[in-house]
Amino acid sequence: MKKYQFKFYRLLIPILILSVVCIVEMGCSKSSSVEEEDAIITPTPTVNVIETLDVSVPMKHVGGIHTDADYTRVKAKLEAGTEPWTSGWNKLIANSHAQSTYSPSPVEKLIRGGKSAEEPDPDNYSRAMNDVAAAYQLALRWKISGNAVYAQTAVNILNAWASTCTRISGDSNVALAAGIYGYQFAIAGEMLRGYPGWNVNDFAAYQQWMKDVFYSLNKAFLESHWGTCKSHYWANWDLANLTSVLAIGILTDDRAIYNYAINYLQKGDGNGNWYKAINHVFSGDNQGLAQIQESGRDQGHATLCIALMGHICQLTWNQGDDFYGLDNNRFLKACEYTAKYNVARLNVPFTEYTRNYKDAWSVCGGVETHTQVSSAGQGTVRPMWSGPYFHYTKIKKVSENLAKYTKLGVTSTTPEGGGGDYGPNSGGFDQLGFGTLMYTLD
């Protein structure tokens, strides 16, 4: 018996050594091999499934969407006067929302979808989108400059909203308010977590406010889609609410909340499912491109999906979950497709897409078929390209050739600004921005 065991182990040892070498060379799911510049090949390894952790495992409080390492890098670049970080910083400090004199305008009832059967009062959501943009920008100024006056101004904004706003109202658009402003309020709160001037009781009240006012609506929408069929609402509706759920889960130390979003993003019935939001990956001559569920609708919403998915990728990456790498870098291919059409203004392929939606007579009786990419809104500009480009090319070491259109997006928007730099309407405030400053890597 011992003789046979010895032979078995002699055979097993080289197998184990080979396995270890393979693992070391491949790395974890957060790395990728460097490929030849002009070869159209898929980076490896891929991430097939993102598993959730037990609810007892605490969330990582590394800064939400930005980490201490990010701030250290940015400060060093600014001290050296290096571009494009210096231009990114100047873009931030020139924004009217990033000033220590900023004063918030909270409302008791946040309305998006007003003057409707559900809500007779008019919209007032511009107050939230401006104030939360200010809170984020002020938090950035504090983290980078070290000047506590900016942190205190940001905390004053967040406290004012938490002590004033009790609910969100409107027609179906309340879901957009809960999602877009929810994720931004949560991220700003997480960035300010370590500020000693934020009273612990006020911070706890803020965490509860995020759950009561925003998360409750996020979850209600994702579960019910307001009584319509699961495919009725476009991908950006789900994605906005999922971004909010992730950020609130992190802010409130609630992994069950966070896990809900992680599972939905991979298995959910709605169009926020990663595989439905990016609904077709091309092969052959069009390898490296992937179509967004809203590509046949218009480019304003297709680019919004990219912006929201970028925030999802970054939030989850900082928790140890790799949506950047999921399904062979599916998100990069969606970035390339969207940038090729909107930035390079080149033709892109299209796979016919049919959406079922609620009509006036049934829960899911309407049918809408798209046969070509929509030119409506082509060229929409959003500050969203730096995050994915630098992550894929500098962290994952993906070939530049596989991110060439995303790179065009970076160069076309450098330096990226944020809320207040892209007009007064809601679209300019849908994403946090300032990627040139925060995401650029050597």
N, C-alpha and C positions, 0 to 999 in steps of 0.2 A: 504493500500500500504506500509506504513512504517513497519507494522508488518512483512510482507513478506520480505522486504529488510533486516530487522534485522536477520531473520532466514537465509537468504542467506549469509550474512556476517559471521554469526556464523559458517556456513558450510565451508565458504571460508578460514577463518583464519587458521584452522589446516592444510588445503591443502597448503597454502602459507608457513607456518612454515616448513612443511615436505619438500617442494621444496627447501627452503633455506638450510636446513640441508643437503640435498642430494648434492646441489651444492658445499657447503663448504667441505663436505667429499670427493667428487670427485675431486675438484680443477679444474683448467683450463686445457687446452689440453697439457700443458707443464709438467704435473705431472702424476704419475702412482702409483697404489697401490703396496705394497710389498707382494709378494706371497710366499708360502712355497717353500723352496729351491729345493726340488726334484719333484715338481709338474710341469707338462707341461701344462701350462694354459696361456691364452692370457692376458697380462696386460691391465688394463682399466684406464681411459677412452681412447677412440680412437679419432683420428682426421679424419673426413670424407672429408672435403673440406677446403682449405685455400683461404679465400677471399682476394681480393685486396682492398687497400684503395684508396680514391680519389686522383687524381694526385696532388691536392693542398697540401696534407699532406707531410711535409718534411721527408726526410730520416733521420734515426738515425745515428749520427756520434759517435759511441761508440768504434771505432777502427777497423771496418771491421770484421775481423775474430777473433781477440782477443780484450778483453776489459780491461779497467783499473783495474777491479777486478781481472782479470787473472794475470796481472803484479804484483799487490800487493801480491797476494798469492804466486807467484813464488819467488819474492824477499824475502818474509818472510821465505820460505823454504830454500833458498840458504844461508841466514844469519844464519840459524840454522844448516846448513850443512846436511840437510835431504836428504835421497835417496828416489826415484830415480831422484829427481830434480837436484841434484848436478851432477850426471852422465850425465843428459840431457844437462845441461849447459856446461859441459866440452866438450861434443860432438859438441856443437855449436861453442864454441870459438876456437876449434881445426881445424875447417873447413877453408880451404884457401879462401873461398868466404866471410867469415865474418871478414876480416881483414881491418883495416883502410887504408892500403896501396893499396887496390884493385883499379884497374884502368879499366874503361869501354872501350868497343870496339864497339860503335854503327855503324850502316851501314845505308846508305840512302835507300837502297832497301833490305828489309828483305826477304830472299828466303827460302821457304820450298817446295820442288817439282821442283827443278832446273834440268838443263840438260834435259829438256823436250820440247815438241812442244810449250808449253805455255811460257816457260822461258829457254832460252839457257844458261844462266849463272848458275854456280854451287850453291849448297846449302850454306848458311852461317848462318842458324838459331841457330847454336851452340853458336854464340855470344850473341844472345838474351837470350837463356836459362841459360847461365852462368851469364850474367849480372843481370838478374832479380832475380835469386837465391841469388846473392850477395846483391841486394837491400833489399830483404826480411830479410835475415840473419843479415845484418847490422842494419836494423830497429829494429829487436828483441834485439840486443845487446844494442842499445841506450835505448829502452824502459825499459830494465831490469837494466842496469848499470847506466843509467843517464848520460853517457859520450857522449857529443854532437859531438865528432869527428866521431862517427859511423853514426849518423844521417846525418852529412854533407857529408860524403862519399857516403851514399845512395842517398841523394838528387842530388849529382853531377852525379851519374849514371842515374837517371831518367831525369834530365835536358838534359844530353848529348843525350839520345835517343829521347826525344821530339823535340830537336832542329836539329836533323840530319835525323832521319828516316821519310820518307814521304809516304811510301807504303809497302805493302806486296805482293810478287809475287811468282809464281810457278804454278804447275798444281793444281789438286783438293786439294792437301795437304795444300794450303794456309789456308784452314778452320781450320786445326789443329794448325797452327802457330797463327792465330787470336784468337783461343779459349784458348789454353794452356798458351801462353805468355801474352795474353790479360788479363786473370783473375789474373795472377801473378803480372803484372805491376799495375793493378788497386788496388789490395790488398796492395801492397807495398806503393803505393801513399796514400791510405787511412790511413795506419799506421803512415805515416809521416805528415799527415795533420796538426797536432798541433805543429810541429817543428818551432820555431820562426825564424830560419835561412833560411827557404824556402820563398823566395821573393813571395809576393802575385801575382805578374804578372806572374812569372814563374809557380806558381801552377795553375793559370788559364789557361796558355798555355798548361800545362800538361793535364789538364782535357779535353781541346779541342782536343788535340792530341789523347787521348784515344778514343774519339768519332769518329774522322775523320779516323784514321788508323785501329783501331781494331773493334769498334762497328759496323761500316759500313759493314765490312766483316762478322761479327757474324750474323747480321740481314739478309744479302744477302744469306748466306748459309742456315740459318734456314727457310727462306721463299722459296728458290728455290731448295735446295739440288742439285745445279748445273745442273738442268734440268732432273734429274732422278726421279724415283718414290720415295715416302716418306719413304719407307722401305729399300731403297738401302743402305744407309750409316748405319754402325753399331752404337750402342748406344753411344759409347765413343765420336764420332764426335759431336753429338748433345749436349751431356753433357758438353763437354769442352766449347762449344760456349755459352751454357746457363749459365755456371759458370761465364764466362766473362761478359755476359750481366748483370747478377745480380751485379757483383762487380763494373762494370762501372756505372750502375745506382746509386749505393751507392756513389761512388767517385764523380760523377758529379751532385749530388742532383737532379736526374731526375727519379721521381717515375714512369713515364710512361714507361721508359726503364725497370725498375725493374719489374713492373707489367706485362710486356710482357713475361718475363721469368717465372714468377709465374703462369701465365695462361697456357703457353706452357707446363710446367712441369706436368700439370694436364690434359690438353685437347689437346695437340699438336698432329699432325699427324705423326711426326717422332719418331724414336726410343728413343729419349731423354725423351719422356713422361714417368713419374714415373712408370706407370702401364705396359709400354712396355719394359722399361729398366730392370725392375724386372718383368719378363713376366709370372711367375707362382709361386703361393704360395701353398705349400703342406699342406695336412691335414692328419689325422689319425696317423699312426706310424711315419710319417715324419713331423708332426706338428712342427713349429718353424724354418722351412727352406724355402727359396725362391730362385728360379733360376734366374740367370742373362741372359739377351738376348744373351750375348756373351759366355755363359758357354759352349756351344757346338762348339765354334770357337777355342778358346785357352785361357789359363789362364792368359797370359800377359795382354790381353785386358779385360778379366773379372775382374781382380784385378784393372785395371785402372778405370773401371766403379765405383768400390767401392770407390777408392780414390777420384774421382771427386764428387761423390754423398756425400761423407763426407764433402767436402768443401762447397757444396751447402747447406747441412743441417746446418752447422755452420754459414755461412753468413746469411741465412734466420732466424735462431734462434735469432741472435743478432738484427734482425729487428722486432722480435715479431711473426714470422711465423714458424710453427712447422712441417718441413718435416721429422724430426726424428720420430714424432708420426703418420704421415700420414698413413692411412689405417692399423690400428693396428700394428704400428711399422714395417711396411713392410721392411724398410731399414735394421733393425736389423736382420730380417730373411735372407735377402740377404747376410749380413756379415757372419752370422752363416754358411750358405751353402758354401760360398766361402772359409772361414777359415777351415771348416771341411775337404774340399777336398785339399786345398793347404798347410795348416799348420799341421793339424792332419793326413793328408794323408789317410783319410778314404773314403769309398765309399759313394756316394750321389745318391739320386734318380734323374731321368731325365724325363721330359715330352717332347715328340717330338715337335720340333719347325721347322717351314718352313718360310724361308725369301724369299720374292720376290725382285728381283733386276733388274737393267737395263742391258740388254745384248747388243750385237752388232747390233741387228736388231729391237729392240723396246724399248719404254720407260720403260716398266716393264715386260719383258717377261721371265727373268731367274728365276729359282726356285732352292733353296738350302734347303735341309731338314737335320736336325740334329736329330739323334736318341739316342745319348749318350753324356755324358759330355766328353769334350775333355781333353786328357792327355797332349797335347802339352803345354809346359811351366808350367806344374804342379810344385808347390813349388816356384813360382815367389814371390820375396820378395819386398815389398813396405812399406815405413813408413806411415802407414795409419790406424792402428788398435786402437790406444789410444783414438782418438777423439770419435768414436762411443761407445767404451766399457765404458769409464768413464761417458759419457753423459747418457747412458741407465741405468747403474747400480747405479750411484751416484746422478744424477739429477732426472731421471724418477723413480728411485727406482725399476727397473725391477729385478726380481729374477736372481741371478747369474747363475742359471741353464739354463736360456734362453739366456745367453751370454757366455757360457762356451768355445765355439770354438773361439769366438772373443777374449776372454781372453788369449787363447793360442797364438793368433796372437800378443797380447801385449807382453807377456813374451818372445816370440821368436825374437822380434825386439828391446827390451829394451837395451840401450837407442836408441830411434829413431833419425836418422840423417836427412839430407836433401840433396839438390842438391850438388853433389860433393862427397857424401859418398857412392853412389851406382853405381859407374862406370861412364865413360865419355859419354855414349850414352844417347839419349833423354829420355829413360824410367826412368832413375834415377833422372830426373829433372821434371817429369810430375806433381808431387805433392810437396807441400811445406815442409812437414815433421816436425820434432822436436816436435812430439806429446807428448813424454815422459815429456819434459820440460813444455809444455804449456797446456796439457789437463789432466795430472794426478791429481786425487782428492782423498782425504782421505775417 
